[in-house]
Amino acid sequence: MGTHIEHRPRGVVVLTVDHPPVNALPVRGWHELAEALNTAGADPQTRAVVLQAAGRGFNAGVDIKEIAADPGHTKLVEVNHGCYAAFKAVYECPVPVISAVHGFCLGGGIGLVGNSDVIIASEDATFGLPEVDRGALGAATHLSRLVPQHMMRAMFYTGRSVTAQQLLHFGSVWQVVPREELTAAAIALAEEIADKDPLVVRKAKESLNGIDPVDVNRSYRFEQGFTFELNLSGVSDRARDDFVHNGPKKES
């Protein structure tokens, strides 16, 4: 359990997140992922990173039960710092990060893929932000990088998900493949990038981040402030309690 690091030939590093049963990451899990990304990026031999997950889905966001079990706000603050660190590590990794997404990609998962350079998804992949149902806000910054503004708002208000095929239509997913071909497809793209001059690619990543119209780190941090407001109001406690006892709401 945790984030596993595999060094493959040609400077490709594969990071596999494995937190059963659904990859809803606890505080420690977010920081482990951030550390793995930072370590991979700091290695001058690394030319591209593939981020994938084991199990039923790519990511189910934060571990709501861990937060709900805390009588105060310590875990909430810690997990917000963890998410911020992980999203930032993806975005600021000196080499391209390719997210290989299967199954569900929810909540914090959107933060990871939204900040990555390329997304390859399996045919069963779905993407969504159920934050409103959890009494939280956040990662609209990253969802905005995947879908047009008005669709982002509708998804955010309703908590509905979209398919990989829909994101392929918008151009935010590079390729949709059968589940069993996902890892190979992501590694093949990583190797294609790794074959380029490494200094040029690293400078390309830095330059692309420099021309982004939105400062994703600051924008996400702004969103997090509203999550704290909701927690102080008490509405978030009620939403988490409902989730723990009744499970997620069904999409209509």
Buried (B, 14 or more C-beta within 10 A) or exposed (E): EBBEBEEBEBBBBBBBBBBEEBBBBBBBBBBBBBBBBBBBBEEEEBBBBBBBBBBEBBBBBBBBEBBBEBEEBEBBBBBBBBBBBBBBBBBBBBBBBBBBBBBBBBBBBBBBBBBBBBBBBBBBBBBBBBBBBBBBBBBBBBBBBBBEEEBBBEBBEBBBBBBBEBBBEEEBBBBBBEEEBBBEBBBBBBBEBBEEEBEEBBEBBEEEBEEEEEEBBEEBBEBBEEBBEBBEEEEBBEBBEBBEEEEBEEEE
